[in-house]
């Protein structure tokens, strides 16, 4: 599915039913990097949002360079369009994508970075695979 966010179309996949979990890929990848983790989360009662960041996968690739602030605004627009008020996040991109724009950080209650753990307002309860 494609959702218009921050002036571009962002490709995303939504699977499962339950509390939201957002999975964001690293540079030079796409949303499929989280296939295995998404299957496990869905099987354990979560609703998983995976998306291709701008210029990756099936999302739009506008001309010019991209900033971390733009990528964070893209995610914030997805959250607004989907009515997501809070979502744990599996992350492999830089933390500035998560914490860049005002509004996005308030929607998170815990984060998981690929290969490292980060605590926010509650204890981290799972880790991404290396």
Residue frames as a rotation matrix with the C-alpha (Angstrom) as fourth column:
UNK 1
0.591 0.806 0.000 0.00
0.806 -0.591 0.000 0.00
0.000 0.000 -1.000 0.00
UNK 2
-0.543 -0.734 0.408 1.22
0.705 -0.662 -0.253 3.54
0.455 0.150 0.878 -0.63
UNK 3
0.506 0.627 -0.592 0.42
0.843 -0.503 0.188 6.46
-0.180 -0.595 -0.783 1.66
UNK 4
0.256 -0.384 0.887 1.12
0.397 -0.795 -0.458 10.09
0.881 0.469 -0.051 0.82
UNK 5
0.723 -0.140 -0.676 3.31
0.651 -0.187 0.736 11.57
-0.229 -0.972 -0.044 3.53
UNK 6
0.168 -0.711 -0.683 5.37
0.164 -0.663 0.730 14.75
-0.972 -0.235 0.005 3.51
UNK 7
0.312 0.082 -0.947 4.67
-0.736 -0.609 -0.296 15.25
-0.601 0.789 -0.129 -0.22
UNK 8
-0.557 -0.481 -0.678 5.76
-0.793 0.551 0.261 11.78
0.248 0.682 -0.688 -1.42
UNK 9
0.635 0.730 -0.254 4.23
-0.642 0.681 0.351 8.30
0.429 -0.060 0.901 -1.61
UNK 10
-0.415 -0.720 0.557 5.64
-0.907 0.378 -0.187 5.95
-0.076 -0.583 -0.809 1.02
UNK 11
0.028 0.345 -0.938 5.32
-0.401 0.864 0.305 2.23
0.916 0.368 0.162 0.39
UNK 12
-0.539 -0.189 0.821 4.27
-0.842 0.153 -0.517 0.30
-0.028 -0.970 -0.242 3.49
UNK 13
-0.324 0.430 -0.843 2.97
-0.003 0.890 0.456 -3.07
0.946 0.151 -0.287 4.61
UNK 14
-0.341 0.320 0.884 0.61
-0.936 -0.207 -0.286 -3.48
0.092 -0.925 0.370 7.56
UNK 15
-0.263 0.189 -0.946 0.14
-0.124 0.966 0.227 -6.96
0.957 0.177 -0.230 9.00
UNK 16
-0.700 -0.041 -0.713 -1.57
0.580 0.550 -0.601 -8.44
0.417 -0.834 -0.361 12.03
UNK 17
0.318 0.825 0.467 -3.89
0.031 -0.502 0.864 -7.16
0.948 -0.260 -0.186 14.70
UNK 18
0.483 -0.166 -0.859 -3.07
0.871 0.188 0.454 -5.80
0.086 -0.968 0.236 18.15
UNK 19
0.634 -0.317 -0.705 -0.73
0.132 -0.854 0.503 -3.10
-0.762 -0.411 -0.500 19.45
UNK 20
0.961 -0.271 -0.060 1.32
-0.144 -0.300 -0.943 -1.32
0.238 0.914 -0.328 16.77
UNK 21
0.297 -0.955 0.009 5.01
0.327 0.110 0.938 -2.02
-0.897 -0.276 0.345 16.18
UNK 22
0.926 -0.042 -0.375 6.91
-0.339 -0.531 -0.777 0.00
-0.166 0.847 -0.506 13.54
UNK 23
0.368 -0.826 0.427 9.90
0.571 0.563 0.597 -1.47
-0.734 0.024 0.679 11.68
UNK 24
0.880 -0.143 -0.453 12.29
-0.382 -0.779 -0.497 0.86
-0.281 0.611 -0.740 9.80
UNK 25
0.780 -0.575 0.247 15.07
0.626 0.723 -0.294 -0.47
-0.010 0.384 0.923 7.54
UNK 26
0.117 -0.845 -0.522 18.66
0.313 -0.467 0.827 0.72
-0.943 -0.260 0.210 7.18
UNK 27
0.253 -0.113 -0.961 20.13
-0.754 -0.645 -0.123 2.54
-0.606 0.756 -0.248 4.19
UNK 28
-0.494 -0.414 -0.765 20.44
-0.858 0.372 0.353 0.55
0.138 0.831 -0.539 0.96
UNK 29
-0.941 0.310 0.136 17.74
0.264 0.923 -0.280 -1.90
-0.212 -0.228 -0.950 2.15
UNK 30
-0.486 0.862 0.143 13.96
-0.480 -0.400 0.781 -2.03
0.731 0.312 0.608 2.05
UNK 31
0.082 0.626 0.775 11.12
-0.991 -0.030 0.129 -3.16
0.104 -0.779 0.618 4.29
UNK 32
0.706 0.211 -0.675 11.82
-0.292 0.956 -0.006 -6.83
0.645 0.202 0.737 3.51
UNK 33
-0.400 -0.915 -0.047 14.82
-0.302 0.180 -0.936 -6.78
0.865 -0.361 -0.348 5.87
UNK 34
-0.651 0.234 0.722 12.27
-0.750 -0.051 -0.660 -7.22
-0.118 -0.971 0.209 8.68
UNK 35
-0.065 0.694 -0.717 10.33
-0.647 0.517 0.560 -10.16
0.759 0.501 0.416 7.13
UNK 36
-0.360 -0.137 -0.923 11.34
0.362 0.891 -0.274 -12.69
0.860 -0.433 -0.271 9.79
UNK 37
-0.974 -0.030 -0.224 10.78
0.220 -0.348 -0.911 -10.35
-0.050 -0.937 0.345 12.74
UNK 38
-0.570 0.819 -0.063 7.42
-0.814 -0.553 0.177 -9.20
0.110 0.153 0.982 11.33
UNK 39
-0.081 0.531 -0.844 6.18
-0.250 0.808 0.533 -12.80
0.965 0.254 0.068 11.06
UNK 40
-0.579 -0.214 -0.787 7.13
0.624 0.505 -0.597 -13.43
0.525 -0.836 -0.159 14.69
UNK 41
-0.973 0.224 -0.057 5.51
-0.141 -0.769 -0.624 -10.21
-0.183 -0.599 0.780 15.93
UNK 42
-0.327 0.897 -0.297 2.26
-0.827 -0.119 0.550 -10.90
0.458 0.425 0.781 14.03
UNK 43
-0.121 0.230 -0.966 2.20
0.111 0.970 0.217 -14.46
0.986 -0.081 -0.142 15.39
UNK 44
-0.619 -0.181 -0.764 2.50
0.755 0.130 -0.643 -12.98
0.216 -0.975 0.056 18.89
UNK 45
0.187 0.927 -0.324 -0.41
0.972 -0.224 -0.079 -10.57
-0.145 -0.300 -0.943 18.59
UNK 46
-0.299 -0.329 -0.896 1.09
0.245 -0.934 0.261 -7.36
-0.922 -0.141 0.360 17.21
UNK 47
0.838 0.451 0.308 0.08
0.459 -0.277 -0.844 -5.12
-0.295 0.848 -0.439 14.31
UNK 48
-0.064 -0.995 -0.077 3.26
0.605 -0.100 0.790 -4.43
-0.794 0.004 0.608 12.33
UNK 49
0.957 0.186 -0.223 3.95
-0.037 -0.684 -0.729 -1.40
-0.288 0.705 -0.648 10.14
UNK 50
-0.080 -0.969 0.234 6.96
0.628 0.133 0.767 -1.80
-0.774 0.208 0.598 7.84
UNK 51
0.896 0.391 -0.212 7.80
0.113 -0.661 -0.742 0.93
-0.430 0.640 -0.636 5.34
UNK 52
0.155 -0.820 0.551 10.33
0.981 0.062 -0.183 1.82
0.116 0.569 0.814 2.66
UNK 53
0.094 -0.187 -0.978 12.05
0.410 -0.888 0.209 5.11
-0.907 -0.420 -0.007 3.45
UNK 54
0.820 0.237 -0.521 12.19
-0.285 -0.620 -0.731 7.76
-0.496 0.748 -0.441 0.72
UNK 55
0.239 -0.733 -0.636 14.37
-0.969 -0.138 -0.206 6.67
0.063 0.666 -0.743 -2.18
UNK 56
-0.811 -0.494 0.314 14.25
-0.536 0.842 -0.060 3.00
-0.234 -0.217 -0.948 -1.17
UNK 57
-0.646 0.562 0.517 12.14
0.402 0.826 -0.396 0.03
-0.649 -0.048 -0.759 -2.21
UNK 58
-0.332 0.641 0.692 8.82
0.909 0.021 0.417 1.05
0.253 0.767 -0.590 -3.76
UNK 59
0.354 0.392 -0.849 8.63
0.621 -0.777 -0.101 4.50
-0.700 -0.492 -0.519 -2.10
UNK 60
0.956 0.013 0.294 9.04
0.233 -0.644 -0.729 7.63
0.180 0.765 -0.618 -4.20
UNK 61
0.102 -0.979 -0.178 12.60
0.903 0.016 0.430 8.75
-0.418 -0.205 0.885 -4.91
UNK 62
0.948 0.299 -0.114 12.51
0.236 -0.893 -0.382 12.53
-0.216 0.335 -0.917 -5.37
UNK 63
0.433 -0.808 0.399 15.46
0.456 -0.186 -0.871 14.29
0.778 0.558 0.288 -7.04
UNK 64
0.248 -0.456 0.855 18.19
-0.589 -0.772 -0.241 15.67
0.769 -0.443 -0.460 -4.80
UNK 65
-0.745 -0.574 -0.340 19.64
-0.024 0.532 -0.846 14.64
0.667 -0.622 -0.410 -1.48
UNK 66
0.414 0.871 -0.265 17.60
0.208 0.193 0.959 13.49
0.886 -0.452 -0.102 1.50
UNK 67
-0.444 -0.515 0.733 17.92
-0.607 -0.429 -0.669 14.69
0.659 -0.742 -0.122 5.08
UNK 68
-0.853 0.128 -0.506 17.27
0.425 0.734 -0.530 12.82
0.303 -0.667 -0.680 8.30
UNK 69
-0.744 0.619 -0.251 14.68
-0.230 -0.590 -0.774 15.49
-0.627 -0.519 0.581 9.14
UNK 70
-0.325 0.629 -0.706 12.78
-0.926 -0.062 0.371 14.67
0.190 0.775 0.603 5.90
UNK 71
-0.550 0.068 -0.832 12.84
-0.063 0.991 0.122 10.98
0.832 0.119 -0.541 6.74
UNK 72
-0.909 0.241 -0.340 11.56
0.376 0.125 -0.918 11.69
-0.179 -0.962 -0.204 10.26
UNK 73
-0.551 0.738 -0.390 8.80
-0.649 -0.672 -0.356 13.89
-0.525 0.057 0.849 8.81
UNK 74
-0.437 0.363 -0.823 7.88
-0.639 0.519 0.568 11.06
0.634 0.774 0.005 6.41
UNK 75
-0.742 0.118 -0.660 7.42
0.425 0.844 -0.328 8.71
0.518 -0.524 -0.677 9.37
UNK 76
-0.835 0.457 -0.305 5.44
0.053 -0.486 -0.873 11.29
-0.547 -0.745 0.381 11.32
UNK 77
-0.458 0.671 -0.583 3.13
-0.886 -0.399 0.237 11.70
-0.074 0.625 0.777 8.29
UNK 78
-0.534 0.240 -0.811 2.61
-0.142 0.920 0.366 7.93
0.834 0.311 -0.457 8.16
UNK 79
-0.857 0.189 -0.480 1.67
0.516 0.321 -0.794 7.90
0.004 -0.928 -0.372 11.84
UNK 80
-0.675 0.636 -0.373 -0.81
-0.411 -0.744 -0.526 10.74
-0.612 -0.202 0.764 11.34
UNK 81
-0.422 0.510 -0.750 -2.36
-0.845 0.078 0.528 9.14
0.327 0.857 0.398 8.22
UNK 82
-0.415 0.196 -0.888 -2.75
0.059 0.980 0.189 5.79
0.908 0.026 -0.419 9.97
UNK 83
0.523 0.660 0.539 -3.94
-0.450 -0.323 0.832 7.23
0.724 -0.678 0.128 13.28
UNK 84
0.255 -0.520 -0.815 -1.00
0.678 0.697 -0.234 5.74
0.690 -0.493 0.530 15.18
UNK 85
0.824 0.105 0.557 -0.74
-0.270 -0.791 0.550 7.45
0.498 -0.603 -0.623 18.54
UNK 86
0.271 -0.776 0.570 2.03
-0.869 0.058 0.491 5.27
-0.414 -0.628 -0.658 19.96
UNK 87
0.939 0.013 -0.342 4.23
-0.201 0.829 -0.521 2.55
0.277 0.558 0.782 18.52
UNK 88
0.420 -0.862 0.285 7.28
-0.041 0.295 0.955 0.62
-0.907 -0.412 0.089 19.66
UNK 89
0.807 -0.146 -0.573 9.88
-0.586 -0.322 -0.743 0.77
-0.076 0.935 -0.345 16.92
UNK 90
0.499 -0.709 0.499 12.31
0.574 0.701 0.423 -1.71
-0.649 0.075 0.757 15.42
UNK 91
0.896 -0.180 -0.406 15.04
-0.322 -0.893 -0.315 0.46
-0.306 0.413 -0.858 13.98
UNK 92
0.390 -0.842 0.373 18.09
0.827 0.499 0.260 0.06
-0.405 0.207 0.891 11.82
UNK 93
0.337 -0.221 0.915 18.37
0.558 -0.736 -0.383 3.67
0.759 0.639 -0.125 10.61
UNK 94
-0.730 -0.667 0.147 19.99
0.304 -0.510 -0.805 6.54
0.612 -0.543 0.575 12.55
UNK 95
-0.416 0.588 -0.693 18.16
0.882 0.075 -0.466 7.63
-0.222 -0.805 -0.550 15.73
UNK 96
-0.842 0.096 -0.530 17.60
-0.114 -0.993 0.001 11.10
-0.527 0.061 0.848 14.23
UNK 97
-0.767 0.621 -0.161 14.94
-0.085 0.150 0.985 9.55
0.636 0.769 -0.062 12.00
UNK 98
-0.175 0.707 -0.685 12.97
0.845 0.465 0.264 8.65
0.505 -0.533 -0.679 15.10
UNK 99
0.036 0.142 -0.989 13.59
0.897 -0.441 -0.030 11.75
-0.440 -0.886 -0.143 17.18
UNK 100
-0.747 -0.455 0.485 13.88
0.649 -0.657 0.383 14.42
0.144 0.601 0.786 14.46
UNK 101
-0.495 0.568 0.657 10.49
-0.014 -0.762 0.647 16.14
0.869 0.311 0.386 14.28
UNK 102
-0.822 0.356 0.444 8.43
-0.536 -0.221 -0.815 17.34
-0.191 -0.908 0.373 17.19
UNK 103
0.209 0.975 -0.076 5.58
-0.972 0.199 -0.124 14.89
-0.106 0.100 0.989 17.61
UNK 104
0.312 -0.082 -0.946 7.22
-0.450 0.865 -0.223 11.67
0.837 0.495 0.233 16.52
UNK 105
-0.716 -0.686 -0.129 9.16
-0.205 0.383 -0.901 10.98
0.668 -0.618 -0.415 19.73
UNK 106
-0.538 0.574 0.618 5.98
-0.810 -0.147 -0.568 11.26
-0.235 -0.806 0.544 21.79
UNK 107
0.463 0.764 -0.449 4.50
-0.866 0.498 -0.045 8.40
0.189 0.410 0.892 19.78
UNK 108
0.025 -0.561 -0.827 7.17
-0.216 0.805 -0.553 5.92
0.976 0.192 -0.101 20.90
UNK 109
0.791 0.187 0.583 7.33
-0.597 0.021 0.802 3.96
0.138 -0.982 0.128 24.13
UNK 110
0.357 -0.810 0.465 10.32
-0.137 0.447 0.884 1.74
-0.924 -0.379 0.049 23.37
UNK 111
0.610 -0.264 -0.747 12.83
-0.792 -0.216 -0.571 1.30
-0.011 0.940 -0.341 20.61
UNK 112
0.540 -0.549 0.638 14.96
0.235 0.826 0.512 -1.49
-0.808 -0.126 0.576 19.25
UNK 113
0.440 -0.497 -0.748 17.94
-0.869 -0.448 -0.213 -0.64
-0.229 0.743 -0.628 17.09
UNK 114
0.917 -0.221 -0.332 19.49
0.033 0.871 -0.490 -3.40
0.397 0.438 0.806 15.06
UNK 115
0.168 -0.916 -0.364 22.59
0.559 0.392 -0.731 -4.57
0.812 -0.081 0.578 16.98
UNK 116
-0.890 -0.453 0.045 22.06
0.185 -0.451 -0.873 -2.24
0.416 -0.769 0.486 19.96
UNK 117
-0.030 0.897 -0.442 19.46
0.958 0.152 0.242 -1.47
0.284 -0.416 -0.864 22.59
UNK 118
-0.820 -0.101 0.563 18.01
0.000 -0.984 -0.177 1.90
0.572 -0.145 0.807 23.46
UNK 119
-0.421 0.699 -0.578 15.69
0.901 0.246 -0.359 2.59
-0.109 -0.672 -0.733 26.38
UNK 120
-0.540 0.352 0.765 13.01
-0.016 -0.913 0.408 5.26
0.842 0.208 0.498 26.31
UNK 121
-0.213 0.503 0.838 10.10
-0.869 -0.490 0.073 5.65
0.447 -0.712 0.541 28.72
UNK 122
0.737 0.418 0.530 9.76
-0.625 0.720 0.302 1.93
-0.256 -0.554 0.792 29.36
UNK 123
-0.049 -0.821 0.569 12.10
-0.420 0.533 0.734 -1.06
-0.906 -0.203 -0.371 29.45
UNK 124
-0.197 -0.105 -0.975 13.22
-0.965 0.197 0.174 -2.53
0.174 0.975 -0.140 26.12
UNK 125
0.242 0.416 0.876 11.61
-0.651 0.740 -0.171 -5.95
-0.720 -0.529 0.450 25.84
UNK 126
0.756 -0.061 0.652 13.00
0.424 0.804 -0.417 -7.37
-0.499 0.591 0.634 22.60
UNK 127
-0.073 -0.817 -0.572 15.99
-0.324 -0.523 0.788 -6.96
-0.943 0.243 -0.227 20.32
UNK 128
0.725 0.215 -0.655 16.42
-0.678 0.053 -0.733 -7.03
-0.123 0.975 0.184 16.53
UNK 129
0.765 -0.477 0.432 18.46
0.451 0.876 0.169 -9.82
-0.459 0.066 0.886 14.99
UNK 130
0.032 -0.845 -0.534 21.98
-0.314 -0.516 0.797 -9.08
-0.949 0.142 -0.282 13.84
